[in-house]
C-alpha cells in the first residue's frame, strides 16, 4: 500500500462505515447519494482517484434517478448540480477530459435552470460561476483557448456581480481574484502579454489584499503565490528574465513555506515542484547550470514521490515525464549523452502509457511527439542514424496528426515544420540528398507561413534563414 493510502483512523473508520451502509441499504435515495458524495470527497482528499472512479457509475445512476423526480426542493437541486461537477472533477483528475467536459456541461445546464428558478440565491449564482470556470479550465487543458476565454469571461462577470452585491463576503472577493488570474494566464498562453499583465495585475491587487488581511490563512497565501507564478510566466515570455526570476523566487518561497507547514497536502507539494521547474528554466536561460540542476533535481524528486504515492493520477505521471525531459536537456547540453538518453527513454515510456490510456488528451499526445524528437536528437548525435530516423519519423507522424486535428494552432504548425526539418537533416546525414532537399522544401513552406503569421518570433525567422541557406536561396 502506498503511504498516502494509509488513512488516518478517522477516515478509515468513516469509509468502512459508509461502505457498510451502501451494502445494506441499496435503495436509490438522497441519503445514499449524500453518503457516496462524502466518500468521493474523502477519496479525493486522500488522493485515491482510482477508488473515486469506482463509485462514479453508481453515483451517476443515482443522480439520474433523482433528477427525474418532480418537485425537487432547492437544497436537493443545488446538491445535484454540485455532485455533477464533482463527477467532472474526478474524471478531470484521472485525465479523462471528454467525460469531464460532458459532466461539467450537464452540471452547468442544470445549475443554469436552477438559477433561473432561484435567482434570488447567491449560492446558485456562485455555483453557476464555478461551473463556467470548470468548463474554462478543461477547455484550456485540451488547448481550446478561444472557448476557454468565453467561459472565463462569463465567470468573471458573475463573480464581479457577486462582489458588488455582497461586498462583505470575502469568499466572493477571493473568487474574483481567481477569475482575473485565470484570464491572465490564458492570455499568456495566447501570447497576448499586455492583456495578461492587465488581468494578472487586477488579481494581484485582490490577492495581496486578502493575504495582508488574513496572513495565517494558507489558501490565500497559496493563491498569491500562484499569481506570482503567472506573472513570472509573462515576463519570461517577454524575455525579461530578471523580473521573471524575481516572481518565480517569490512563488517558490511561498510554496516551500506552505509545504513545510502542511506536508500532508498534496497540492502544496505539487506546486512546490512546479516552482522548482520554473526556477530551473530561468537558471538555464541565464547559463547558471549548477542552480538549474539543483532546481530540476528537486522537481524530479517531488514528482517521483507524487507518482509513487498516486500512480493513478495522470497529472503526476505527466509532470514526472516533464521533469525527466528537463534533466535530459541539461545532460545533453553538458555532453553527457548516456544520461540524457536514459532520461528521454523514461520520458518516452511515461508518455506512451499516458497517450495509450488517454488518447483524446492533446497535451499527452504532443508530449509523446516531443519525447520522440528528443530521442532522435540523441541518436543522431551518436551517429545511430537508423534509430534517429525511426524516432523522428514518429515525431513527424504525431505532429502531422495534431496539425490535421488542430490546423489553426501555431504551436502545432511549428511542431510539424520542425519534424519535417529534422527529417531533412537526418536524410542529409545519411547522404540521401534528394530526400533531404524534398523535406527541406516542405519545411521551408511551413516556416514561411509561420513567419508571415507571427513575424515577431525570432526562432521562426532563424529556422527559415537556416532552411534558405541549406537550399541556396538568397
ZIMOGI-V783606 format. One record per pair of residues at least 4 apart in sequence whose ideal C-beta (glycine too) atoms are under 8 Angstrom apart, sorted by the first residue. I is the first residue (numbers start at 0). GAP is how many residues later the second one is. Records with the same first field share a line. If there is no record, write none. Layout:
I = GAP, GAP
This chain:
0 = 4, 5
1 = 4, 306, 307, 308, 309
2 = 306
3 = 42, 43, 262, 305, 306
4 = 41, 42, 43, 304
6 = 4, 5, 8, 39
7 = 4
8 = 4
9 = 4
10 = 4, 31, 34, 35
11 = 4
12 = 4
13 = 4, 24, 28
14 = 4, 24, 27, 28
15 = 4
16 = 4
17 = 4, 17, 18, 20, 21
18 = 4, 20
19 = 4
20 = 4, 11, 14
21 = 4, 10, 13, 14, 36
24 = 4, 6, 7
26 = 5
27 = 4, 5, 33, 34, 37, 38
28 = 4
29 = 4, 36, 46, 49
30 = 4
31 = 4, 30
32 = 4, 26, 29, 30, 33, 46, 50
33 = 4, 45
34 = 4
35 = 4, 19, 22, 23, 26
36 = 4, 22, 42, 46, 49
37 = 4
38 = 4, 16
39 = 4, 12, 15, 16, 19, 46, 50
40 = 4, 45
41 = 4
42 = 5, 6, 8, 9, 12
43 = 4, 5, 8, 45, 46, 49
46 = 219, 262, 263, 266
47 = 4, 262, 264
48 = 4, 41, 44, 45, 261, 263, 264
49 = 4, 44, 262
50 = 4
51 = 4, 38
52 = 37, 38, 41
54 = 4
55 = 4, 31, 34, 35
56 = 4
57 = 4
58 = 4, 24, 28
59 = 4, 27
60 = 4
61 = 4
62 = 4, 17, 20, 21, 24
63 = 4
64 = 4
65 = 6, 10, 14
66 = 5, 13, 43
71 = 4, 5, 8
72 = 4
73 = 4, 40, 43, 44, 47
74 = 4
75 = 4
76 = 4, 33, 37, 40, 41
77 = 4, 36, 45, 46, 49
78 = 4
79 = 4, 30
80 = 4, 26, 29, 30, 33, 46, 50
81 = 4, 25, 45
82 = 4
83 = 4, 19, 20, 22, 23, 26
84 = 4, 18, 19, 22, 42, 45, 46, 49
85 = 4
86 = 4, 16, 20
87 = 4, 11, 12, 13, 14, 15, 16, 19, 46, 50
88 = 4, 11, 45
89 = 4
90 = 5, 6, 8, 9, 12
91 = 4, 5, 8, 42, 45, 46, 49
92 = 220, 221, 222
93 = 218, 219, 220
94 = 219, 220, 259, 262, 263, 266, 269
95 = 4, 262, 264
96 = 4, 41, 44, 45, 261, 263, 264
97 = 4, 262
98 = 4
99 = 4, 38
100 = 4, 34, 37, 38, 41
101 = 4
102 = 4
103 = 4, 27, 30, 31, 34
104 = 4, 30
105 = 4
106 = 4, 24, 27
107 = 4, 20, 23, 24, 27
108 = 4
109 = 4
110 = 4, 13, 16, 17, 20
111 = 4, 16
112 = 4
113 = 4, 10
114 = 4, 6, 9, 10, 12, 13
117 = 6
118 = 5, 6
120 = 4
121 = 4, 40, 43, 44, 47, 50
122 = 4
123 = 4
124 = 4, 33, 36, 37
125 = 4, 32, 36, 45, 46, 49
126 = 4
127 = 4, 30
128 = 4, 26, 29, 30, 33, 46, 50
129 = 4, 25, 45
130 = 4
131 = 4, 19, 20, 22, 23, 26
132 = 4, 18, 19, 22, 45, 46, 49
133 = 4
134 = 4, 16
135 = 4, 12, 13, 14, 15, 16, 19, 46, 50
136 = 4, 11, 45
137 = 4
138 = 5, 6, 8, 9, 12
139 = 4, 5, 8, 46, 49
140 = 220, 222
141 = 218, 219, 220, 221
142 = 219, 220, 263, 266
143 = 4
144 = 4, 41, 44, 45
145 = 4
146 = 4
147 = 4, 38
148 = 4, 34, 37, 41
149 = 4
150 = 4
151 = 4, 27, 30, 31, 34
152 = 4, 30
153 = 4
154 = 4, 24, 27
155 = 4, 20, 23, 24, 27
156 = 4
157 = 4
158 = 4, 13, 16, 17, 19, 20
159 = 4, 16, 19
160 = 4
161 = 4, 7, 10, 13, 14
162 = 4, 6, 9, 10, 13
165 = 6
166 = 6
168 = 4
169 = 4, 40, 44
170 = 4
171 = 4
172 = 4, 33, 36, 37
173 = 4, 32, 36, 45, 46, 49
174 = 4
175 = 4, 30
176 = 4, 25, 26, 29, 30, 33, 46, 50
177 = 4, 25, 45
178 = 4, 24
179 = 4, 19, 20, 22, 23, 26
180 = 4, 18, 19, 22, 26, 42, 45, 46, 49
181 = 4
182 = 4, 16
183 = 4, 11, 12, 13, 14, 15, 16, 18, 19, 46, 50
184 = 4, 11, 15, 45, 48
185 = 4
186 = 5, 6, 8, 9, 12
187 = 4, 5, 8, 42, 45, 46, 49
190 = 46
191 = 4
192 = 4, 41, 44, 45
193 = 4
194 = 4
195 = 4, 34, 38
196 = 4, 34, 37
197 = 4
198 = 4
199 = 4, 27, 30, 31, 34
200 = 4
201 = 4
202 = 4, 24, 27
203 = 4, 20, 23, 27
204 = 4
205 = 4
206 = 4, 13, 16, 17, 20
207 = 4, 16
208 = 4
209 = 4, 7, 10, 13, 14
210 = 4, 6, 9, 10, 12, 13
213 = 6
214 = 5, 6
216 = 4
217 = 4, 40, 43, 44, 50
218 = 4
219 = 4
220 = 4, 33, 36, 37
221 = 4, 32, 33, 36, 45, 46, 49
222 = 4
223 = 4, 30
224 = 4, 25, 26, 29, 30, 33, 46, 50
225 = 4, 25, 45
226 = 4
227 = 4, 19, 20, 22, 23, 26
228 = 4, 18, 19, 22, 45, 46, 49
229 = 4
230 = 4, 16
231 = 4, 11, 12, 13, 14, 15, 16, 19, 46, 50
232 = 4, 11, 45
233 = 4
234 = 5, 6, 8, 9, 12
235 = 4, 5, 8, 42, 45, 46, 49
239 = 4
240 = 4, 41, 44, 45
241 = 4
242 = 4
243 = 4, 38
244 = 4, 34, 37, 41
245 = 4
246 = 4
247 = 4, 27, 30, 31, 34
248 = 4, 30
249 = 4
250 = 4, 24, 27
251 = 4, 20, 23, 24, 26, 27
252 = 4
253 = 4
254 = 4, 13, 16, 17, 19, 20
255 = 4, 16, 19
256 = 4
257 = 4, 7, 10, 13, 14
258 = 4, 6, 9, 10, 12, 13
261 = 6
262 = 5, 6
264 = 4
265 = 4, 40, 43, 44
266 = 4
267 = 4
268 = 4, 33, 36, 37
269 = 4, 32, 36, 45, 46, 49
270 = 4
271 = 4, 30
272 = 4, 25, 26, 29, 30, 33, 46, 50
273 = 4, 25, 45
274 = 4
275 = 4, 19, 20, 22, 23, 26
276 = 4, 18, 19, 22, 45, 46, 49
277 = 4
278 = 4, 12, 16
279 = 4, 11, 12, 13, 15, 16, 19, 46
280 = 4, 11, 45
281 = 4
282 = 5, 6, 8, 9, 12
283 = 4, 5, 8, 45, 46, 49
287 = 4
288 = 4, 41, 44, 45
289 = 4
290 = 4
291 = 4, 38
292 = 4, 37
293 = 4
294 = 4
295 = 4, 27, 30, 31, 34
296 = 4, 30
297 = 4
298 = 4, 24, 27
299 = 4, 20, 23, 24, 26, 27
300 = 4
301 = 4
302 = 4, 13, 16, 17, 19, 20
303 = 4, 16, 19
304 = 4
305 = 4, 7, 10, 13, 14
306 = 4, 6, 9, 10, 12, 13
309 = 6
310 = 6
312 = 4
313 = 4, 40, 43, 44, 47, 50
314 = 4
315 = 4
316 = 4, 33, 36, 37
317 = 4, 32, 33, 36, 45, 46, 49
318 = 4
319 = 4, 30
320 = 4, 25, 26, 29, 30, 33, 46, 50
321 = 4, 25, 45
322 = 4
323 = 4, 19, 20, 22, 23, 26
324 = 4, 18, 19, 22, 45, 46, 49
325 = 4
326 = 4, 16
327 = 4, 11, 12, 13, 14, 15, 16, 19, 46
328 = 4, 11, 45
329 = 4
330 = 5, 6, 8, 9, 12
331 = 4, 5, 8, 45, 46, 49
335 = 4
336 = 4, 41, 44, 45
337 = 4
338 = 4
339 = 4, 38
340 = 4, 34, 37
341 = 4
342 = 4
343 = 4, 27, 30, 31, 34
344 = 4, 30
345 = 4
346 = 4, 24, 27
347 = 4, 20, 23, 24, 26, 27
348 = 4
349 = 4
350 = 4, 13, 16, 17, 20
351 = 4, 16
352 = 4
353 = 4, 7, 10, 13, 14
354 = 4, 6, 9, 10, 13
357 = 6
358 = 6
360 = 4
361 = 4, 40, 43, 44
362 = 4
363 = 4
364 = 4, 33, 36, 37
365 = 4, 32, 36, 46, 49
366 = 4
367 = 4, 30
368 = 4, 25, 26, 29, 30, 33, 46, 50
369 = 4, 25, 45
370 = 4
371 = 4, 19, 20, 22, 23, 26
372 = 4, 18, 19, 22, 45, 46, 49
373 = 4
374 = 4, 12, 16
375 = 4, 11, 12, 13, 14, 15, 16, 19, 46, 50
376 = 4, 11
377 = 4
378 = 5, 6, 8, 9, 12
379 = 4, 5, 8, 12, 45, 46, 49
383 = 4
384 = 4, 41, 44, 45
385 = 4
386 = 4
387 = 4, 38
388 = 4, 34, 37, 38, 41
389 = 4
390 = 4
391 = 4, 27, 30, 31, 34
392 = 4, 30
393 = 4
394 = 4, 24, 27
395 = 4, 20, 23, 24, 26, 27
396 = 4
397 = 4
398 = 4, 13, 16, 17, 19, 20
399 = 4, 16, 19
400 = 4
401 = 4, 7, 10, 13, 14
402 = 4, 6, 9, 10, 12, 13
405 = 6
406 = 5, 6
408 = 4
409 = 4, 40, 43, 44
410 = 4
411 = 4
412 = 4, 33, 36, 37, 40
413 = 4, 36, 46
414 = 4
415 = 4, 30
416 = 4, 26, 29, 30, 33, 46
417 = 4, 25, 45
418 = 4
419 = 4, 19, 22, 23, 26
420 = 4, 18, 19, 22, 26, 42, 46
421 = 4
422 = 4, 16
423 = 4, 11, 12, 13, 14, 15, 16, 18, 19, 46
424 = 4, 11
425 = 4
426 = 5, 6, 8, 9, 12
427 = 4, 5, 8, 42
431 = 4
432 = 4
433 = 4
434 = 4
435 = 4
436 = 4, 34
437 = 4
438 = 4
439 = 4, 27, 30, 31
440 = 4, 30
441 = 4
442 = 4, 20, 24
443 = 4, 20, 23, 24, 27, 29
444 = 4
445 = 4
446 = 4, 13, 16, 17, 20
447 = 4, 16
448 = 4
449 = 4, 7, 10, 14
450 = 4, 6, 9, 10, 13
453 = 6
454 = 6
456 = 4
457 = 4
458 = 4
459 = 4
460 = 4
461 = 4
462 = 4
463 = 4
464 = 4
465 = 4
466 = 4, 6
467 = 5, 6
468 = 4
